[in-house]
Amino acid sequence: MTAPVTITLLGKPGCHLCDEAREVIVRVAEEMGADWEEHDITQSPELLRRYWEQIPVTLVNGVQHDFWRVDEARLREAVAKARHG
């Protein structure tokens, strides 16, 4: 049995690393059948306080996976692991 997986990108407008991370996340999500979402940390005082020095931050099912750069192979492994428990 496989569990649903959601990849979350935490970033902000004008962040070139966020743009690069988004490309990887979209590709991995589409190829692996995962959902993905994006949140602008400037719209949440809590997210801004917690993550402003680390963006882009990648979460897999709500658990922090990576920050600054997204390693595609590591993200694929995390999605597969989350999917199969």
PyMOL commands that place a pseudoatom at each C-alpha (Angstrom):
pseudoatom trace, name=CA, resn=MET, resi=1, chain=A, elem=C, hetatm=0, pos=[0.000, 0.000, 0.000]
pseudoatom trace, name=CA, resn=THR, resi=2, chain=A, elem=C, hetatm=0, pos=[1.234, 3.483, -0.822]
pseudoatom trace, name=CA, resn=ALA, resi=3, chain=A, elem=C, hetatm=0, pos=[0.614, 6.628, 1.171]
pseudoatom trace, name=CA, resn=PRO, resi=4, chain=A, elem=C, hetatm=0, pos=[-0.048, 10.050, -0.375]
pseudoatom trace, name=CA, resn=VAL, resi=5, chain=A, elem=C, hetatm=0, pos=[2.964, 12.360, -0.456]
pseudoatom trace, name=CA, resn=THR, resi=6, chain=A, elem=C, hetatm=0, pos=[3.023, 16.148, -0.495]
pseudoatom trace, name=CA, resn=ILE, resi=7, chain=A, elem=C, hetatm=0, pos=[6.172, 18.126, -1.205]
pseudoatom trace, name=CA, resn=THR, resi=8, chain=A, elem=C, hetatm=0, pos=[6.089, 21.678, 0.141]
pseudoatom trace, name=CA, resn=LEU, resi=9, chain=A, elem=C, hetatm=0, pos=[8.304, 24.529, -0.984]
pseudoatom trace, name=CA, resn=LEU, resi=10, chain=A, elem=C, hetatm=0, pos=[8.771, 27.415, 1.447]
pseudoatom trace, name=CA, resn=GLY, resi=11, chain=A, elem=C, hetatm=0, pos=[10.181, 30.468, -0.263]
pseudoatom trace, name=CA, resn=LYS, resi=12, chain=A, elem=C, hetatm=0, pos=[9.572, 34.089, -1.159]
pseudoatom trace, name=CA, resn=PRO, resi=13, chain=A, elem=C, hetatm=0, pos=[9.132, 36.156, -4.309]
pseudoatom trace, name=CA, resn=GLY, resi=14, chain=A, elem=C, hetatm=0, pos=[12.330, 37.142, -6.105]
pseudoatom trace, name=CA, resn=CYS, resi=15, chain=A, elem=C, hetatm=0, pos=[14.362, 34.254, -4.691]
pseudoatom trace, name=CA, resn=HIS, resi=16, chain=A, elem=C, hetatm=0, pos=[16.383, 32.660, -7.510]
pseudoatom trace, name=CA, resn=LEU, resi=17, chain=A, elem=C, hetatm=0, pos=[17.183, 29.583, -5.415]
pseudoatom trace, name=CA, resn=CYS, resi=18, chain=A, elem=C, hetatm=0, pos=[13.436, 29.172, -4.855]
pseudoatom trace, name=CA, resn=ASP, resi=19, chain=A, elem=C, hetatm=0, pos=[12.898, 29.255, -8.622]
pseudoatom trace, name=CA, resn=GLU, resi=20, chain=A, elem=C, hetatm=0, pos=[15.507, 26.525, -9.068]
pseudoatom trace, name=CA, resn=ALA, resi=21, chain=A, elem=C, hetatm=0, pos=[14.015, 24.458, -6.236]
pseudoatom trace, name=CA, resn=ARG, resi=22, chain=A, elem=C, hetatm=0, pos=[10.524, 24.796, -7.754]
pseudoatom trace, name=CA, resn=GLU, resi=23, chain=A, elem=C, hetatm=0, pos=[11.737, 23.329, -11.058]
pseudoatom trace, name=CA, resn=VAL, resi=24, chain=A, elem=C, hetatm=0, pos=[13.142, 20.254, -9.300]
pseudoatom trace, name=CA, resn=ILE, resi=25, chain=A, elem=C, hetatm=0, pos=[10.090, 19.840, -7.063]
pseudoatom trace, name=CA, resn=VAL, resi=26, chain=A, elem=C, hetatm=0, pos=[7.632, 20.095, -9.960]
pseudoatom trace, name=CA, resn=ARG, resi=27, chain=A, elem=C, hetatm=0, pos=[9.601, 17.555, -11.979]
pseudoatom trace, name=CA, resn=VAL, resi=28, chain=A, elem=C, hetatm=0, pos=[9.878, 15.061, -9.103]
pseudoatom trace, name=CA, resn=ALA, resi=29, chain=A, elem=C, hetatm=0, pos=[6.230, 15.508, -8.076]
pseudoatom trace, name=CA, resn=GLU, resi=30, chain=A, elem=C, hetatm=0, pos=[4.969, 14.950, -11.621]
pseudoatom trace, name=CA, resn=GLU, resi=31, chain=A, elem=C, hetatm=0, pos=[7.183, 11.943, -12.282]
pseudoatom trace, name=CA, resn=MET, resi=32, chain=A, elem=C, hetatm=0, pos=[6.476, 10.294, -8.920]
pseudoatom trace, name=CA, resn=GLY, resi=33, chain=A, elem=C, hetatm=0, pos=[2.789, 11.140, -8.623]
pseudoatom trace, name=CA, resn=ALA, resi=34, chain=A, elem=C, hetatm=0, pos=[3.212, 13.322, -5.542]
pseudoatom trace, name=CA, resn=ASP, resi=35, chain=A, elem=C, hetatm=0, pos=[1.325, 16.509, -4.753]
pseudoatom trace, name=CA, resn=TRP, resi=36, chain=A, elem=C, hetatm=0, pos=[3.216, 19.745, -4.272]
pseudoatom trace, name=CA, resn=GLU, resi=37, chain=A, elem=C, hetatm=0, pos=[2.438, 23.135, -2.797]
pseudoatom trace, name=CA, resn=GLU, resi=38, chain=A, elem=C, hetatm=0, pos=[4.246, 26.399, -2.247]
pseudoatom trace, name=CA, resn=HIS, resi=39, chain=A, elem=C, hetatm=0, pos=[4.048, 28.889, 0.619]
pseudoatom trace, name=CA, resn=ASP, resi=40, chain=A, elem=C, hetatm=0, pos=[5.409, 32.440, 0.635]
pseudoatom trace, name=CA, resn=ILE, resi=41, chain=A, elem=C, hetatm=0, pos=[7.115, 32.894, 4.006]
pseudoatom trace, name=CA, resn=THR, resi=42, chain=A, elem=C, hetatm=0, pos=[6.598, 36.671, 3.827]
pseudoatom trace, name=CA, resn=GLN, resi=43, chain=A, elem=C, hetatm=0, pos=[2.865, 36.051, 4.274]
pseudoatom trace, name=CA, resn=SER, resi=44, chain=A, elem=C, hetatm=0, pos=[3.289, 34.307, 7.629]
pseudoatom trace, name=CA, resn=PRO, resi=45, chain=A, elem=C, hetatm=0, pos=[5.138, 35.823, 10.601]
pseudoatom trace, name=CA, resn=GLU, resi=46, chain=A, elem=C, hetatm=0, pos=[5.767, 32.318, 11.980]
pseudoatom trace, name=CA, resn=LEU, resi=47, chain=A, elem=C, hetatm=0, pos=[7.218, 30.941, 8.720]
pseudoatom trace, name=CA, resn=LEU, resi=48, chain=A, elem=C, hetatm=0, pos=[9.254, 34.117, 8.212]
pseudoatom trace, name=CA, resn=ARG, resi=49, chain=A, elem=C, hetatm=0, pos=[10.728, 33.923, 11.711]
pseudoatom trace, name=CA, resn=ARG, resi=50, chain=A, elem=C, hetatm=0, pos=[11.464, 30.227, 11.462]
pseudoatom trace, name=CA, resn=TYR, resi=51, chain=A, elem=C, hetatm=0, pos=[12.834, 29.917, 7.915]
pseudoatom trace, name=CA, resn=TRP, resi=52, chain=A, elem=C, hetatm=0, pos=[14.024, 33.300, 6.584]
pseudoatom trace, name=CA, resn=GLU, resi=53, chain=A, elem=C, hetatm=0, pos=[17.718, 32.333, 6.640]
pseudoatom trace, name=CA, resn=GLN, resi=54, chain=A, elem=C, hetatm=0, pos=[17.166, 28.888, 5.101]
pseudoatom trace, name=CA, resn=ILE, resi=55, chain=A, elem=C, hetatm=0, pos=[14.933, 29.428, 2.055]
pseudoatom trace, name=CA, resn=PRO, resi=56, chain=A, elem=C, hetatm=0, pos=[14.153, 27.670, -0.059]
pseudoatom trace, name=CA, resn=VAL, resi=57, chain=A, elem=C, hetatm=0, pos=[13.070, 24.994, 2.388]
pseudoatom trace, name=CA, resn=THR, resi=58, chain=A, elem=C, hetatm=0, pos=[11.621, 21.701, 1.189]
pseudoatom trace, name=CA, resn=LEU, resi=59, chain=A, elem=C, hetatm=0, pos=[9.258, 19.628, 3.312]
pseudoatom trace, name=CA, resn=VAL, resi=60, chain=A, elem=C, hetatm=0, pos=[8.045, 16.108, 2.582]
pseudoatom trace, name=CA, resn=ASN, resi=61, chain=A, elem=C, hetatm=0, pos=[4.710, 15.417, 4.270]
pseudoatom trace, name=CA, resn=GLY, resi=62, chain=A, elem=C, hetatm=0, pos=[5.340, 18.339, 6.612]
pseudoatom trace, name=CA, resn=VAL, resi=63, chain=A, elem=C, hetatm=0, pos=[8.819, 17.243, 7.727]
pseudoatom trace, name=CA, resn=GLN, resi=64, chain=A, elem=C, hetatm=0, pos=[11.787, 19.403, 6.769]
pseudoatom trace, name=CA, resn=HIS, resi=65, chain=A, elem=C, hetatm=0, pos=[13.810, 17.629, 4.124]
pseudoatom trace, name=CA, resn=ASP, resi=66, chain=A, elem=C, hetatm=0, pos=[16.240, 20.198, 2.742]
pseudoatom trace, name=CA, resn=PHE, resi=67, chain=A, elem=C, hetatm=0, pos=[17.124, 23.890, 2.606]
pseudoatom trace, name=CA, resn=TRP, resi=68, chain=A, elem=C, hetatm=0, pos=[19.007, 26.251, 0.246]
pseudoatom trace, name=CA, resn=ARG, resi=69, chain=A, elem=C, hetatm=0, pos=[19.290, 23.759, -2.615]
pseudoatom trace, name=CA, resn=VAL, resi=70, chain=A, elem=C, hetatm=0, pos=[17.195, 20.745, -3.540]
pseudoatom trace, name=CA, resn=ASP, resi=71, chain=A, elem=C, hetatm=0, pos=[19.106, 17.609, -4.424]
pseudoatom trace, name=CA, resn=GLU, resi=72, chain=A, elem=C, hetatm=0, pos=[16.854, 15.801, -6.902]
pseudoatom trace, name=CA, resn=ALA, resi=73, chain=A, elem=C, hetatm=0, pos=[18.097, 12.293, -6.068]
pseudoatom trace, name=CA, resn=ARG, resi=74, chain=A, elem=C, hetatm=0, pos=[17.667, 12.853, -2.321]
pseudoatom trace, name=CA, resn=LEU, resi=75, chain=A, elem=C, hetatm=0, pos=[14.180, 14.273, -2.867]
pseudoatom trace, name=CA, resn=ARG, resi=76, chain=A, elem=C, hetatm=0, pos=[13.207, 11.237, -4.945]
pseudoatom trace, name=CA, resn=GLU, resi=77, chain=A, elem=C, hetatm=0, pos=[14.453, 8.941, -2.157]
pseudoatom trace, name=CA, resn=ALA, resi=78, chain=A, elem=C, hetatm=0, pos=[12.504, 10.896, 0.467]
pseudoatom trace, name=CA, resn=VAL, resi=79, chain=A, elem=C, hetatm=0, pos=[9.299, 10.742, -1.589]
pseudoatom trace, name=CA, resn=ALA, resi=80, chain=A, elem=C, hetatm=0, pos=[9.709, 6.995, -2.153]
pseudoatom trace, name=CA, resn=LYS, resi=81, chain=A, elem=C, hetatm=0, pos=[10.361, 6.437, 1.555]
pseudoatom trace, name=CA, resn=ALA, resi=82, chain=A, elem=C, hetatm=0, pos=[7.351, 8.559, 2.577]
pseudoatom trace, name=CA, resn=ARG, resi=83, chain=A, elem=C, hetatm=0, pos=[5.156, 6.710, 0.083]
pseudoatom trace, name=CA, resn=HIS, resi=84, chain=A, elem=C, hetatm=0, pos=[6.069, 3.263, 1.399]
pseudoatom trace, name=CA, resn=GLY, resi=85, chain=A, elem=C, hetatm=0, pos=[6.370, 4.114, 5.054]
for i in range(1, 85): cmd.bond("trace and resi %d" % i, "trace and resi %d" % (i + 1))
show_as sticks, trace
zoom trace
